[in-house]
Amino acid sequence: MLLLQLFIDGMASGALYALTAVGFAIIYNGTRILHMAHGAVFTAGGYALYIAVKLLNLPIAVAVVVALASAAAFGVLIDLLVYRPLRARKSSEAALFIGSIGALTLCQAVFALIFTTDTLYLRQGPLPIYDFGEISITIMHIIAAGIVIVVFPILHLFLTLTKYGRAIRALADNPKLSVVRGVNVERLYMLIFAIGSLLAGFAVSLIAYDLGVRPEMGFPVMFVSLVAVIVGGVGYLPGAAAGAFLLGLLQNLSLWQLSGRWQDVVVFGALLIFLIFRPAGLFGHMLSTRRV
Amino acid sequence: MQTMNSNRLRIIFAAASLVFTTVLSQAQEPIKIGVAMPTGGQNGEYVKRSFVAPTEFAAREINAAGGILGRQVKVTVEDTRFDGAGAVAALTKLINVDKIMAVFTAFTPLTLPQLPVAEENKVIVVAGAMEHPDLTKSRWAVRMTPTAEKAGPVIADAANKLGMKTAVILSEENEAIRISVRSFAAAFEKLGGKIVGDETFKTQDTEMRGQLTKLRAARPDAIYVIASQGRIMGLALKQISEAQLRQKHIFSNHLVEDREIKAIGGGISEGVIYTTLNIDPAFAARFKAGMGYDPDANAAKNYDATMLLFEAIKRAGTDDSTKVRDTIYSFGPYKGTVGDFKFEGSGEPIIAPILKVIKGGEFVDYKP
């Protein structure tokens, strides 16, 4: 029973990681920017939710829409203010990476100045729990699973069936060819940032509602997303989701035989094993080019 | 003759002016103390409220009453960030630039690396709420709280008297806290109890559900949850409630009084039995009037630590750090806002924790 409960906990953690990891991966695959400021986008979505719920007293469903829109807008804003000027100067990928770390750090400091470093809570008390015999599931577990089940197929359909989705995939496959064929790359970048950030918005809405909002809450999530992308296979979108679920499961199932203090050892041990023995990740071997 | 007298008078007047000016400038030179703590970062607001503000509040009170030895107290605050190197850099700056005679610090991973620097520069380290036993091995340190190993036996005794046969532990990865945990486990097992689970979380963690799932499987009578900061304590209590451990009692430390627990709400701390020190209601009211919020145990300890330093400067008649340090170490009884301390030859106070319980959201004395 313990193992089953840990498996469910792991899948729930994995679902939350997957939303941010797929958002991160879609941006990386489409733009080749290692977008560490995705963590700041995540946090911005959390504060937007807090403002909508606690200050504007909006119903929670409306507040979540505000949070999603804010996260998407914030992601686009970072592209416009940070990455686009760097691209215009033909900056290297390393410069874009440094720019993204700068944006993350700056945003965390600004959030702390505006909202203080205190945790801001959206709700009071424990979450509602559903018991199935010896197994307990929180409402957040159920909602996270529901979002993943609904959102990922929609994303897949968007990327494979729509004009813009196909354009994004083409850009990821061959950016130079996209430019030659007259695709408005800058506009497409905005769309990519909006979609990736929107996914982070889903994750932060759940986490903020459960655990509150803090200025630096995006950094650990960002870090896990990066690991998930590497484990899943850089360049392959479903790989990021698979990597995220694998990490969630590893973190929780390791508790079956090990103490909680070994969780990081297990996660980063797995990362090292993948880097050494399977550098392309779980699914990276399936690619000859990157795909969204 | 008249010219000679006039010149002599001028010389005497000039000398007197010089002496007067020197004395005056010395009298006006403030007594300089520093605060080197992590005021930024994820727990910055908590540190400011419970660690920095009480020292500033005490300095404000003493300055309003005319200062110490006719001199005002100047408090300089430096952010250490939450790492040892940052803590050492902040202290070095306070010593070299601000010329402090004493520094207020907090948290084991930050204070222990600061000790050699403080010793070398003869600066008194005042770590009001730090519980790690090694602190007072330094001949330049002082604290105002019982050490970590004193809380465990008090909790174990209470658990035993309540008939708890098995217990699990959920604690933060922190040296001082692990000392508390070990002392609890040893005392509990000595009394015939059994520890059936022991899990940890990191200071920056937000999720402990996996650990709690494992602890739940051990079906304990009691859980001892212990953390160093209110935010993480609040999340632990919330997730204990969600994990449905079905324990009969929760035991903890004074962090359950933190306002973050009230902010999370939902009665997550109701019935928790915990170790703390009693805060003098008159001080609590005065502090609230001045600062706008209730002081917790750490705030009261830091206020006491600041006032002890000021009393020692008065008693020593100087702010010379060696003489002030010696005065503290031989202070004898000191009546603080969290109880009666006694210093006999070191910076280690003689004081024992008491037990309280949360009833109806209030912190009341625990009566078995």
Interface residues (C-beta under 8 A of the other chain):
Chain A: M1 L2 Q5 L6 D9 G10 S13 A112 T116 T117 D118 T119 Y121 Q124 G125 P126 L127 I129 D131 S136 T138 I207 L211 G212 R214 P215 E216 M217 P220 Q251 N252 L255 W256 S259 G260 R261 Q263
Chain B: G40 G41 Q42 N43 G44 E45 Y46 E173 D198 E199 T200 F201 Q204 T206 E207 M208 R209 G210 Q211 T213 K214 A217 R231 L235 K238 Q239 S241 E242 A243 Q244 E260 A263 I264 G265 G266 G267 I268
